[in-house]
Amino acid sequence: MPASDVFRVLADPTRRSLFERLAVEGELTVAALTGGAGVSQPAVSQHMATLRGVGLVAERRAGRNTLYRVDPQGLRPLVDWLGHYAVFWRDRFDALEGLLKEMDE
């Protein structure tokens, strides 16, 4: 999954809030998620389908209920993308450190 798809999905504040709730609270049903979401149950279900579509959440059936949980592998594209920039910033900070040492001498 491209990082751009994950960014696009998490750009929506309601979806991001639902994802964060799952990350903090663990497995939840749509009914439980609807309680604090400020949107209708069908809207929460659509948001969960979108999150599931990019691999950010997984679901598990328990009788009549579907429980959703964060799938950490769904964040892999973001981690990889940020890793690319970590090298960039590390090099920049190393150069800054060298410059500051020169200035102190």
Secondary structure, DSSP 8 states (H G I E B T S, - for coil): --HHHHHHHHTSHHHHHHHHHHHHH-SEEHHHHHHHHSS-HHHHHHHHHHHHHTTSEEEEEETTEEEEEE-GGGGHHHHHHHHHHHHHHHHHHHHHHHHHHHHH-
